[in-house]
Amino acid sequence: MADLSIIRDQLRKRQAELRIRSESASADLRHQRDPLVADFADQAVQRSNDDVLAAISDSATNELNQISVALRRLDAGHYTTCAGCGAEIAAERLRTVPYTDRCSRCAV
C-alpha cells in the first residue's frame, strides 16, 4: 500500500480540481459570462448546453462528496477497510478508485 500521506495529497489535489470545475460549470449555468441570447434557436442551443453543464456539475459534486468521505476515512484510520464486509480493500483498487469505500466484491 502506498504511503497514506501521498494518497491524502492526491485526494486533496483532485478535490481542488473538482471544485474549480464545479464552480466554473455553475457560473456557466448562471450565464454570468455568456448571457442568454434573444434568438430562440440560439437560446435552445444554450439550454441544451446547460444540460451538459448540469451533468458535469452533478458529477463533480458526487465525486467531491466521495473524496470528502475518503479523507475522513483516512483520518479515522479506516481508509483500506471495506465499508461493506470489513475486509481489506486491494491496493490496486484503491489506486484505480482512490475514493472507494468498498472492496471489489462488495462494489458489485
C-alpha positions in Angstrom: 0.0 0.0 0.0 1.3 3.4 -0.9 2.1 6.0 1.8 -1.2 7.3 3.1 0.1 10.9 3.1 0.7 10.6 -0.7 -2.9 9.3 -1.1 -4.2 12.2 1.0 -2.3 14.7 -1.1 -3.6 13.1 -4.3 -7.2 13.2 -3.0 -6.8 16.9 -2.0 -5.4 17.8 -5.4 -8.3 16.1 -7.1 -10.7 17.8 -4.7 -9.3 21.2 -5.7 -9.5 20.4 -9.4 -13.2 19.3 -9.0 -14.1 22.4 -7.0 -12.7 24.6 -9.8 -14.7 22.5 -12.4 -17.8 22.7 -10.4 -17.6 26.5 -9.8 -16.9 27.0 -13.5 -19.9 24.9 -14.5 -22.1 26.7 -12.0 -21.0 30.1 -13.3 -21.7 28.9 -16.9 -25.2 27.7 -15.8 -26.0 31.1 -14.4 -24.8 32.6 -17.7 -22.5 35.0 -15.9 -20.0 35.1 -18.8 -22.5 34.3 -21.6 -26.0 35.7 -21.1 -28.9 34.1 -22.9 -29.3 35.5 -26.3 -32.6 36.8 -27.7 -32.8 34.5 -30.7 -34.9 31.4 -29.8 -32.9 28.9 -31.8 -29.6 30.1 -30.3 -31.2 30.1 -26.9 -32.3 26.4 -27.4 -28.7 25.6 -28.1 -27.6 27.4 -25.0 -30.2 25.5 -22.9 -29.0 22.2 -24.4 -25.5 23.1 -23.3 -26.9 23.8 -19.9 -28.0 20.1 -19.6 -24.4 19.1 -20.3 -23.1 21.6 -17.7 -25.5 20.4 -15.1 -24.3 16.8 -15.7 -20.7 17.9 -15.3 -21.6 19.8 -12.1 -23.5 16.9 -10.7 -20.7 14.5 -11.4 -18.1 16.8 -9.8 -20.3 17.3 -6.8 -20.7 13.5 -6.4 -17.0 12.9 -6.7 -16.3 15.7 -4.2 -18.6 14.1 -1.7 -16.9 10.7 -2.2 -13.4 12.3 -1.7 -14.6 14.0 1.5 -15.7 10.7 2.8 -12.4 9.1 1.8 -10.4 11.8 3.6 -12.5 11.3 6.7 -11.8 7.6 6.5 -8.1 8.3 6.1 -8.2 10.5 9.2 -10.0 7.8 11.1 -7.7 5.0 10.0 -10.3 3.1 8.0 -9.2 4.0 4.5 -8.2 0.5 3.5 -11.2 -1.3 5.2 -14.3 -2.2 3.2 -17.4 -0.5 4.5 -19.4 -3.5 3.3 -17.6 -6.5 4.6 -14.8 -5.2 6.7 -12.1 -6.9 4.6 -9.1 -5.0 3.3 -9.6 -3.1 0.0 -6.9 -4.2 -2.5 -4.2 -1.7 -3.1 -4.8 -1.9 -6.9 -8.5 -1.0 -6.4 -7.6 2.0 -4.2 -5.1 3.2 -6.8 -7.8 2.9 -9.5 -10.6 4.4 -7.5 -8.9 6.2 -4.6 -12.2 7.4 -3.0 -13.8 3.9 -2.9 -15.0 2.5 0.4 -15.8 -1.0 -1.0 -13.7 -3.9 -2.0 -14.2 -5.4 -5.5 -16.6 -8.0 -4.2 -18.9 -5.5 -2.3 -18.8 -2.9 -5.1 -20.9 -5.0 -7.5 
